[in-house]
């Protein structure tokens, strides 16, 4: 896996998390022609988030100057 800088990692984690929230909202609150397509996208984004979260937590454990994970994840549904 290529190395990415910490700012890119931070923005990637936030972006994927926001996309997951958006797709979940679409499934909950919208009438969709093809909800299966959104579900597939959601699964893909969930997997990507797991990987990014793991890398982010590894960086934090190694002493990286990054904010705590919980502080960068904004739940739009609150």
C-alpha distances in whole Angstrom, upper triangle without the diagonal:
4,6,9,13,15,17,14,13,17,18,15,16,20,19,18,21,23,23,23,26,27,27,29,31,32,32,35,37,37,39,36,37,34,32,30,28,27,27,24,22,23,21,18,18,19,16,13,15,15,11,12,15,13,11,14,16,14,14,18,19,18,20,18,21,20,23,23,21,25,26,23,24,27,29,31,33,35
4,6,10,13,15,12,12,16,16,14,16,19,19,18,21,24,23,24,27,28,28,30,32,33,33,36,38,38,40,37,38,35,34,32,29,29,28,26,24,24,23,20,19,21,18,15,17,17,13,13,16,15,12,14,17,15,14,18,19,18,20,17,20,19,22,23,21,25,26,23,24,27,29,31,33,35
4,7,9,12,10,10,13,15,13,15,18,18,18,21,23,23,24,27,28,28,30,32,33,34,36,38,38,40,38,39,36,35,34,31,30,30,27,25,25,24,21,20,21,19,16,17,17,14,12,15,14,10,12,15,13,12,15,17,15,16,14,16,16,19,20,19,23,23,21,22,25,28,30,32,34
4,7,8,6,7,10,11,10,12,15,15,16,18,20,20,22,24,25,26,28,30,31,32,34,36,36,38,36,37,35,33,32,30,28,28,26,24,24,23,20,19,20,18,15,15,16,13,11,14,14,10,11,14,13,11,14,17,15,16,13,14,14,17,18,17,21,21,18,20,23,25,27,30,31
4,6,5,6,9,10,11,13,15,15,17,19,20,21,23,25,26,27,29,31,32,33,35,36,37,39,37,39,37,35,34,32,30,30,29,26,26,26,23,21,22,21,17,17,18,15,13,15,15,11,11,14,13,11,13,16,14,14,11,12,11,14,17,16,20,19,17,19,22,25,26,29,30
4,5,5,6,9,10,11,12,14,15,17,18,20,21,23,24,26,27,29,30,32,33,35,35,38,37,39,36,34,34,32,29,30,28,25,25,25,23,20,21,20,17,16,17,15,11,12,13,10,8,12,12,8,10,13,12,12,8,8,8,11,13,13,16,15,13,16,19,22,24,27,27
4,5,5,6,8,10,11,12,14,16,17,18,20,21,23,24,26,27,29,31,32,33,33,36,35,37,35,33,33,31,28,29,28,25,24,25,22,20,21,21,17,16,18,16,13,14,16,13,11,14,15,12,13,16,16,15,11,10,9,11,13,13,16,15,12,15,17,20,22,25,26
4,5,5,6,9,10,10,12,14,15,16,18,20,21,22,24,26,27,29,30,31,32,34,33,34,32,31,30,28,26,26,25,22,21,22,19,17,18,18,14,14,16,14,11,13,15,12,11,14,15,13,14,18,17,17,13,13,11,13,15,14,17,16,13,15,17,20,21,25,26
4,6,5,6,9,10,11,12,14,15,17,19,20,21,23,24,26,27,29,30,31,34,32,34,32,30,29,27,25,25,24,21,20,20,18,15,16,15,12,11,13,11,7,9,11,8,7,11,12,10,12,15,15,15,12,12,10,12,13,11,15,14,11,13,16,19,20,23,24
4,5,5,6,9,10,11,12,14,16,17,19,20,21,23,25,26,27,29,30,33,31,34,32,29,29,27,25,25,24,21,20,21,19,16,16,17,13,12,14,13,9,10,12,10,8,11,13,11,11,15,15,15,11,11,8,9,10,9,12,11,8,10,13,16,18,21,22
4,6,5,6,9,10,10,12,14,15,16,18,20,21,22,24,26,27,27,30,29,31,29,27,28,25,23,23,23,19,19,20,18,14,16,17,13,12,15,14,10,12,15,13,11,14,16,14,15,19,19,18,15,14,11,12,13,12,14,13,9,10,12,15,16,20,21
4,5,5,6,8,10,11,12,14,15,16,18,20,21,23,24,26,26,29,27,29,27,25,25,22,20,21,20,16,16,17,14,11,13,13,10,9,12,11,8,10,12,11,10,13,15,14,15,18,19,19,16,16,13,14,15,12,14,14,11,11,13,16,17,20,21
4,6,5,6,9,10,11,12,14,16,17,19,20,21,23,24,25,28,27,29,27,24,24,22,20,20,19,16,15,15,14,10,11,12,9,7,9,9,6,7,10,10,8,11,13,13,13,16,18,18,15,15,12,12,12,9,11,12,8,8,11,13,15,18,19
4,6,5,6,9,10,11,12,14,15,17,18,20,21,22,23,26,25,28,26,24,24,22,19,20,20,17,15,17,15,12,13,14,12,9,12,13,10,10,14,13,11,14,16,15,16,19,20,20,17,16,13,12,12,9,10,10,7,6,8,10,12,15,16
4,5,5,6,9,10,11,12,14,15,17,19,20,21,21,24,23,25,23,21,22,20,17,18,18,14,13,15,14,10,12,14,11,9,13,13,11,12,15,15,13,16,19,18,19,22,23,23,20,19,16,16,16,13,14,14,10,9,10,12,12,15,17
4,5,5,6,9,10,11,12,14,15,17,18,20,20,23,21,24,21,19,19,17,14,15,14,11,10,12,10,6,8,10,7,6,10,11,9,10,13,14,13,16,18,18,19,21,23,23,21,21,17,17,17,13,14,15,12,10,11,12,13,15,18
4,5,5,6,9,10,11,12,14,16,17,18,19,22,21,24,22,19,20,18,15,15,16,13,10,12,12,8,8,11,9,7,10,12,10,10,13,14,13,15,18,18,18,21,23,23,21,20,17,16,15,11,11,12,10,7,8,9,10,12,14
4,5,5,6,9,10,11,12,14,15,16,17,20,20,22,21,19,20,18,14,15,16,13,11,14,14,10,11,14,12,10,14,15,13,13,17,18,16,18,21,21,21,24,26,26,23,22,19,17,17,14,13,14,11,8,8,8,8,10,13
4,5,5,6,9,10,11,12,14,15,16,18,17,19,18,15,16,14,11,12,13,10,8,11,11,7,9,12,11,10,14,15,14,14,18,19,18,20,23,23,23,26,28,28,25,25,21,20,20,16,16,17,14,12,11,11,11,12,16
4,5,5,6,9,10,11,12,14,15,18,16,19,17,14,15,14,10,10,11,9,6,9,9,6,7,10,10,9,12,14,13,13,17,18,17,19,22,22,23,25,27,28,26,26,22,21,20,16,16,17,14,11,11,10,10,11,14
4,6,5,6,9,10,10,12,13,17,16,19,18,15,16,16,12,12,14,12,9,12,13,10,10,14,14,12,14,17,16,15,19,20,19,21,24,24,24,26,29,29,27,26,23,21,19,16,15,16,14,10,9,7,7,8,11
4,5,5,6,9,10,10,11,14,14,17,16,13,15,14,10,12,14,11,9,13,14,11,12,16,15,14,17,19,18,18,22,23,22,24,27,27,27,29,31,32,29,29,25,23,22,19,18,19,16,13,12,10,8,9,13
4,5,5,6,9,10,10,13,11,14,13,10,11,10,7,8,10,8,6,10,11,9,11,14,14,14,16,19,18,19,22,23,23,24,27,28,28,30,32,33,31,30,27,25,24,21,20,21,19,16,15,13,12,12,15
4,5,5,6,9,10,13,12,15,14,11,12,12,9,8,11,10,7,11,13,11,11,14,15,14,16,19,19,19,22,24,23,24,27,28,28,30,33,33,31,31,27,25,24,20,19,21,19,15,14,12,11,10,13
4,5,5,6,8,11,11,15,15,12,14,14,10,11,14,13,11,14,16,14,14,18,18,17,20,22,22,21,25,26,25,27,30,30,30,32,35,35,33,32,29,27,25,22,20,21,20,16,14,11,9,8,12
4,6,6,5,8,8,11,11,9,12,11,8,10,13,12,10,14,16,14,15,19,19,18,21,23,23,23,26,28,27,29,32,32,32,35,37,37,35,35,31,29,28,25,24,24,22,19,17,15,13,12,16
4,6,6,8,8,11,10,7,9,10,7,8,11,11,10,13,15,14,15,18,19,19,21,23,23,23,26,28,28,29,32,33,33,35,37,38,36,36,32,31,29,26,24,26,24,20,19,16,15,13,17
4,6,9,10,13,13,10,13,14,11,11,15,15,13,15,18,17,17,20,21,20,22,25,25,25,28,30,29,30,33,34,34,36,38,39,37,37,33,31,29,26,24,25,24,20,18,15,14,11,14
4,7,9,13,14,11,15,16,13,14,17,17,15,18,20,19,19,23,24,23,25,28,27,27,30,32,31,32,35,36,36,38,40,41,38,38,34,32,31,27,26,26,25,22,19,16,14,12,15
4,6,10,11,9,13,14,11,13,16,16,15,18,20,19,20,23,24,23,26,29,28,28,31,33,32,34,37,37,37,40,42,42,40,39,36,34,33,29,28,29,27,24,21,19,16,15,18
4,7,9,8,12,13,12,13,17,17,16,19,21,21,22,25,26,26,28,31,31,31,34,35,35,36,39,40,40,43,45,45,43,43,39,37,36,33,31,32,30,27,25,22,20,18,22
4,5,6,9,10,9,11,14,14,14,17,19,19,20,23,24,24,26,29,29,30,32,34,34,35,38,39,39,41,44,44,42,42,38,37,36,32,31,32,30,27,25,23,21,19,23
4,6,9,9,10,12,14,15,16,18,20,20,22,24,25,26,28,30,31,32,34,36,36,38,40,41,42,44,46,47,44,44,41,39,38,35,34,35,33,30,28,26,24,23,27
4,5,6,7,9,10,12,13,15,16,17,19,21,22,23,25,27,28,29,31,33,33,35,37,38,39,41,43,44,42,42,39,38,37,33,32,34,31,28,27,25,24,23,26
4,5,5,6,9,10,10,12,14,15,16,19,20,21,22,25,25,26,29,30,31,32,34,36,36,38,40,41,39,40,36,35,34,30,29,31,29,25,24,22,21,20,23
4,5,5,6,9,10,11,12,14,15,17,19,20,21,23,24,25,27,29,30,31,33,35,36,37,39,41,39,39,36,35,34,30,30,32,29,26,26,23,23,22,25
4,5,5,6,9,10,11,12,14,16,17,18,20,22,23,24,26,28,28,30,32,33,34,36,38,39,37,38,34,34,33,29,29,31,28,25,25,23,22,22,25
4,5,5,6,9,10,10,12,14,15,16,18,20,21,22,24,26,26,28,30,31,32,34,36,37,35,35,31,31,29,26,26,27,25,21,21,19,18,18,22
4,5,5,6,9,10,10,12,14,15,17,19,20,21,23,25,25,27,29,30,31,33,35,36,34,35,31,30,29,25,25,27,25,21,21,19,19,18,22
4,5,5,6,9,10,11,13,14,16,17,19,20,22,23,24,26,28,29,30,32,34,35,33,34,31,30,29,25,26,28,25,22,23,21,21,21,24
4,5,5,6,9,10,11,12,14,16,16,18,20,21,22,24,26,27,28,30,32,33,31,31,28,28,27,23,23,25,22,20,20,19,19,19,23
4,5,5,6,9,10,10,12,14,15,16,18,20,20,22,24,25,26,28,30,31,29,30,26,26,24,20,21,22,20,17,17,16,16,16,19
4,5,5,6,9,10,11,13,14,15,17,19,20,21,23,25,26,27,29,31,29,30,27,26,25,21,21,24,21,18,20,18,19,19,22
4,5,5,6,9,10,11,12,14,16,17,18,20,22,23,24,26,28,29,27,28,25,25,24,20,21,24,21,18,20,19,20,21,24
4,5,5,6,9,10,10,12,14,15,16,18,20,21,22,24,26,27,25,25,22,22,21,17,18,20,17,15,16,16,17,18,20
4,5,5,6,9,10,10,12,14,15,16,18,20,21,22,24,26,24,25,22,21,20,16,17,19,17,14,16,15,16,17,20
4,5,5,7,9,10,11,13,14,16,17,19,20,21,23,25,23,25,22,22,21,17,18,21,19,16,19,18,20,21,23
4,5,5,6,8,10,11,12,14,15,17,18,20,21,23,21,22,19,20,19,15,17,19,17,15,17,18,19,21,23
4,5,5,6,8,10,10,12,14,15,16,18,20,21,19,20,17,17,16,12,14,16,13,11,14,14,17,18,20
4,6,5,6,9,10,11,12,14,15,16,18,20,19,21,18,18,16,12,14,17,15,13,16,17,19,20,22
4,5,5,6,9,10,11,12,14,15,17,19,17,19,17,18,17,13,16,18,16,15,18,19,22,23,25
4,5,5,6,9,10,11,12,14,15,17,15,16,14,15,14,11,14,15,13,13,16,17,20,22,23
4,5,5,6,9,10,10,12,14,16,14,15,13,13,11,8,11,13,11,11,14,16,19,20,21
4,5,5,6,9,10,11,12,15,14,16,14,15,13,10,13,16,15,14,18,19,22,24,25
4,5,5,6,9,10,11,13,11,14,12,14,13,11,15,16,15,15,19,21,23,25,26
4,5,5,6,9,10,11,9,11,9,10,9,8,11,13,11,12,16,18,21,23,24
4,5,5,6,9,10,9,12,10,10,9,8,11,13,13,13,17,19,22,24,24
4,5,5,6,9,9,12,11,13,12,11,15,16,16,17,21,23,26,28,28
4,5,5,7,5,8,8,11,11,11,14,15,15,16,20,23,26,28,28
4,5,5,5,7,7,8,8,9,12,13,13,15,19,21,24,27,26
4,5,7,10,10,12,11,12,15,16,16,18,22,24,27,29,29
4,6,9,11,13,13,14,17,18,18,20,24,27,30,32,32
4,6,8,11,11,13,17,17,17,20,23,26,29,31,31
4,6,9,10,12,15,15,15,18,21,24,27,29,29
4,7,9,12,15,14,13,17,20,23,26,28,28
4,7,8,11,10,10,13,16,19,22,25,24
4,6,8,7,7,10,13,16,19,22,21
4,6,6,7,9,12,15,18,20,19
4,5,6,7,10,13,16,18,17
4,6,5,8,10,14,15,14
4,6,7,10,13,16,14
4,6,10,12,15,15
4,6,9,12,12
4,6,9,9
4,5,6
4,6
4
